[in-house]
Amino acid sequence: MKTRTLGAARGAAGAAGAIDRGYLARFTMGNEAIAREVLELFAAQVPLILDRLRQAQSDADWQAAAHTLKGSAAAVGARDLQRWAELAERVDANVPAAERQAHRTLALGLIVEAAEAACRQIGQMYAA
């Protein structure tokens, strides 16, 4: 993964919102109660997965956490988060350690930003 690729992709990120509500409605067959439950579970799990990324001690740990996040984001229609997690999952273990760490740091920042946007949207959707 190239740093400039992440930066270029960042500019294209999510004008339509952090959660694709159309996808979510199709995924939950229009059942708003299920959509809410899925989104609230997602929002509760995101901080745990982000901690796994931050604390990854090996390439396998990093890739497993990124893969988990990618799947979770895909399931709720968090497209930007899914995209960043997919790119993070591909950080090449064969590049020098300093370069790999720089890529991971950049990826983590983008992931956190997208995760916060998704969780913020979820919170706004179900604010009392």
MODELLER restraints for C-alpha pairs under 7 A, 6 or more apart:
rsr = mdl.restraints
at = mdl.atoms
rsr.add(forms.Gaussian(group=physical.xy_distance, feature=features.Distance(at['CA:1:A'], at['CA:90:A']), mean=6.65, stdev=0.5))
rsr.add(forms.Gaussian(group=physical.xy_distance, feature=features.Distance(at['CA:1:A'], at['CA:91:A']), mean=5.54, stdev=0.5))
rsr.add(forms.Gaussian(group=physical.xy_distance, feature=features.Distance(at['CA:1:A'], at['CA:92:A']), mean=6.70, stdev=0.5))
rsr.add(forms.Gaussian(group=physical.xy_distance, feature=features.Distance(at['CA:3:A'], at['CA:103:A']), mean=6.27, stdev=0.5))
rsr.add(forms.Gaussian(group=physical.xy_distance, feature=features.Distance(at['CA:13:A'], at['CA:80:A']), mean=6.06, stdev=0.5))
rsr.add(forms.Gaussian(group=physical.xy_distance, feature=features.Distance(at['CA:14:A'], at['CA:80:A']), mean=6.15, stdev=0.5))
rsr.add(forms.Gaussian(group=physical.xy_distance, feature=features.Distance(at['CA:18:A'], at['CA:78:A']), mean=5.56, stdev=0.5))
rsr.add(forms.Gaussian(group=physical.xy_distance, feature=features.Distance(at['CA:18:A'], at['CA:79:A']), mean=6.95, stdev=0.5))
rsr.add(forms.Gaussian(group=physical.xy_distance, feature=features.Distance(at['CA:18:A'], at['CA:80:A']), mean=6.74, stdev=0.5))
rsr.add(forms.Gaussian(group=physical.xy_distance, feature=features.Distance(at['CA:18:A'], at['CA:117:A']), mean=5.80, stdev=0.5))
rsr.add(forms.Gaussian(group=physical.xy_distance, feature=features.Distance(at['CA:18:A'], at['CA:118:A']), mean=4.76, stdev=0.5))
rsr.add(forms.Gaussian(group=physical.xy_distance, feature=features.Distance(at['CA:18:A'], at['CA:121:A']), mean=6.71, stdev=0.5))
rsr.add(forms.Gaussian(group=physical.xy_distance, feature=features.Distance(at['CA:19:A'], at['CA:76:A']), mean=6.96, stdev=0.5))
rsr.add(forms.Gaussian(group=physical.xy_distance, feature=features.Distance(at['CA:19:A'], at['CA:77:A']), mean=5.23, stdev=0.5))
rsr.add(forms.Gaussian(group=physical.xy_distance, feature=features.Distance(at['CA:19:A'], at['CA:78:A']), mean=4.52, stdev=0.5))
rsr.add(forms.Gaussian(group=physical.xy_distance, feature=features.Distance(at['CA:19:A'], at['CA:79:A']), mean=6.90, stdev=0.5))
rsr.add(forms.Gaussian(group=physical.xy_distance, feature=features.Distance(at['CA:19:A'], at['CA:118:A']), mean=6.01, stdev=0.5))
rsr.add(forms.Gaussian(group=physical.xy_distance, feature=features.Distance(at['CA:20:A'], at['CA:77:A']), mean=4.76, stdev=0.5))
rsr.add(forms.Gaussian(group=physical.xy_distance, feature=features.Distance(at['CA:20:A'], at['CA:78:A']), mean=6.27, stdev=0.5))
rsr.add(forms.Gaussian(group=physical.xy_distance, feature=features.Distance(at['CA:23:A'], at['CA:77:A']), mean=5.89, stdev=0.5))
rsr.add(forms.Gaussian(group=physical.xy_distance, feature=features.Distance(at['CA:24:A'], at['CA:35:A']), mean=6.77, stdev=0.5))
rsr.add(forms.Gaussian(group=physical.xy_distance, feature=features.Distance(at['CA:24:A'], at['CA:76:A']), mean=5.71, stdev=0.5))
rsr.add(forms.Gaussian(group=physical.xy_distance, feature=features.Distance(at['CA:24:A'], at['CA:77:A']), mean=5.91, stdev=0.5))
rsr.add(forms.Gaussian(group=physical.xy_distance, feature=features.Distance(at['CA:28:A'], at['CA:34:A']), mean=6.20, stdev=0.5))
rsr.add(forms.Gaussian(group=physical.xy_distance, feature=features.Distance(at['CA:28:A'], at['CA:35:A']), mean=5.87, stdev=0.5))
rsr.add(forms.Gaussian(group=physical.xy_distance, feature=features.Distance(at['CA:39:A'], at['CA:76:A']), mean=6.68, stdev=0.5))
rsr.add(forms.Gaussian(group=physical.xy_distance, feature=features.Distance(at['CA:39:A'], at['CA:122:A']), mean=6.67, stdev=0.5))
rsr.add(forms.Gaussian(group=physical.xy_distance, feature=features.Distance(at['CA:42:A'], at['CA:72:A']), mean=6.95, stdev=0.5))
rsr.add(forms.Gaussian(group=physical.xy_distance, feature=features.Distance(at['CA:43:A'], at['CA:119:A']), mean=5.62, stdev=0.5))
rsr.add(forms.Gaussian(group=physical.xy_distance, feature=features.Distance(at['CA:49:A'], at['CA:65:A']), mean=6.18, stdev=0.5))
rsr.add(forms.Gaussian(group=physical.xy_distance, feature=features.Distance(at['CA:49:A'], at['CA:69:A']), mean=6.53, stdev=0.5))
rsr.add(forms.Gaussian(group=physical.xy_distance, feature=features.Distance(at['CA:52:A'], at['CA:65:A']), mean=5.94, stdev=0.5))
rsr.add(forms.Gaussian(group=physical.xy_distance, feature=features.Distance(at['CA:53:A'], at['CA:62:A']), mean=5.59, stdev=0.5))
rsr.add(forms.Gaussian(group=physical.xy_distance, feature=features.Distance(at['CA:53:A'], at['CA:65:A']), mean=5.65, stdev=0.5))
rsr.add(forms.Gaussian(group=physical.xy_distance, feature=features.Distance(at['CA:53:A'], at['CA:66:A']), mean=6.89, stdev=0.5))
rsr.add(forms.Gaussian(group=physical.xy_distance, feature=features.Distance(at['CA:56:A'], at['CA:62:A']), mean=5.09, stdev=0.5))
rsr.add(forms.Gaussian(group=physical.xy_distance, feature=features.Distance(at['CA:59:A'], at['CA:93:A']), mean=6.46, stdev=0.5))
rsr.add(forms.Gaussian(group=physical.xy_distance, feature=features.Distance(at['CA:63:A'], at['CA:89:A']), mean=4.80, stdev=0.5))
rsr.add(forms.Gaussian(group=physical.xy_distance, feature=features.Distance(at['CA:66:A'], at['CA:85:A']), mean=5.14, stdev=0.5))
rsr.add(forms.Gaussian(group=physical.xy_distance, feature=features.Distance(at['CA:66:A'], at['CA:86:A']), mean=6.82, stdev=0.5))
rsr.add(forms.Gaussian(group=physical.xy_distance, feature=features.Distance(at['CA:66:A'], at['CA:88:A']), mean=6.15, stdev=0.5))
rsr.add(forms.Gaussian(group=physical.xy_distance, feature=features.Distance(at['CA:66:A'], at['CA:89:A']), mean=5.07, stdev=0.5))
rsr.add(forms.Gaussian(group=physical.xy_distance, feature=features.Distance(at['CA:67:A'], at['CA:85:A']), mean=6.83, stdev=0.5))
rsr.add(forms.Gaussian(group=physical.xy_distance, feature=features.Distance(at['CA:67:A'], at['CA:86:A']), mean=6.88, stdev=0.5))
rsr.add(forms.Gaussian(group=physical.xy_distance, feature=features.Distance(at['CA:67:A'], at['CA:89:A']), mean=6.06, stdev=0.5))
rsr.add(forms.Gaussian(group=physical.xy_distance, feature=features.Distance(at['CA:69:A'], at['CA:85:A']), mean=6.18, stdev=0.5))
rsr.add(forms.Gaussian(group=physical.xy_distance, feature=features.Distance(at['CA:70:A'], at['CA:82:A']), mean=4.59, stdev=0.5))
rsr.add(forms.Gaussian(group=physical.xy_distance, feature=features.Distance(at['CA:70:A'], at['CA:85:A']), mean=5.01, stdev=0.5))
rsr.add(forms.Gaussian(group=physical.xy_distance, feature=features.Distance(at['CA:70:A'], at['CA:86:A']), mean=5.80, stdev=0.5))
rsr.add(forms.Gaussian(group=physical.xy_distance, feature=features.Distance(at['CA:73:A'], at['CA:79:A']), mean=6.75, stdev=0.5))
rsr.add(forms.Gaussian(group=physical.xy_distance, feature=features.Distance(at['CA:73:A'], at['CA:81:A']), mean=6.07, stdev=0.5))
rsr.add(forms.Gaussian(group=physical.xy_distance, feature=features.Distance(at['CA:73:A'], at['CA:82:A']), mean=5.00, stdev=0.5))
rsr.add(forms.Gaussian(group=physical.xy_distance, feature=features.Distance(at['CA:74:A'], at['CA:82:A']), mean=5.65, stdev=0.5))
rsr.add(forms.Gaussian(group=physical.xy_distance, feature=features.Distance(at['CA:78:A'], at['CA:118:A']), mean=6.55, stdev=0.5))
rsr.add(forms.Gaussian(group=physical.xy_distance, feature=features.Distance(at['CA:80:A'], at['CA:114:A']), mean=6.19, stdev=0.5))
rsr.add(forms.Gaussian(group=physical.xy_distance, feature=features.Distance(at['CA:81:A'], at['CA:111:A']), mean=5.93, stdev=0.5))
rsr.add(forms.Gaussian(group=physical.xy_distance, feature=features.Distance(at['CA:81:A'], at['CA:114:A']), mean=5.08, stdev=0.5))
rsr.add(forms.Gaussian(group=physical.xy_distance, feature=features.Distance(at['CA:81:A'], at['CA:115:A']), mean=6.11, stdev=0.5))
rsr.add(forms.Gaussian(group=physical.xy_distance, feature=features.Distance(at['CA:84:A'], at['CA:107:A']), mean=6.68, stdev=0.5))
rsr.add(forms.Gaussian(group=physical.xy_distance, feature=features.Distance(at['CA:84:A'], at['CA:110:A']), mean=6.65, stdev=0.5))
rsr.add(forms.Gaussian(group=physical.xy_distance, feature=features.Distance(at['CA:84:A'], at['CA:111:A']), mean=5.71, stdev=0.5))
rsr.add(forms.Gaussian(group=physical.xy_distance, feature=features.Distance(at['CA:85:A'], at['CA:111:A']), mean=6.56, stdev=0.5))
rsr.add(forms.Gaussian(group=physical.xy_distance, feature=features.Distance(at['CA:88:A'], at['CA:104:A']), mean=6.75, stdev=0.5))
rsr.add(forms.Gaussian(group=physical.xy_distance, feature=features.Distance(at['CA:88:A'], at['CA:107:A']), mean=5.71, stdev=0.5))
rsr.add(forms.Gaussian(group=physical.xy_distance, feature=features.Distance(at['CA:91:A'], at['CA:100:A']), mean=6.77, stdev=0.5))
rsr.add(forms.Gaussian(group=physical.xy_distance, feature=features.Distance(at['CA:91:A'], at['CA:103:A']), mean=6.91, stdev=0.5))
rsr.add(forms.Gaussian(group=physical.xy_distance, feature=features.Distance(at['CA:92:A'], at['CA:100:A']), mean=6.89, stdev=0.5))
rsr.add(forms.Gaussian(group=physical.xy_distance, feature=features.Distance(at['CA:93:A'], at['CA:100:A']), mean=6.97, stdev=0.5))
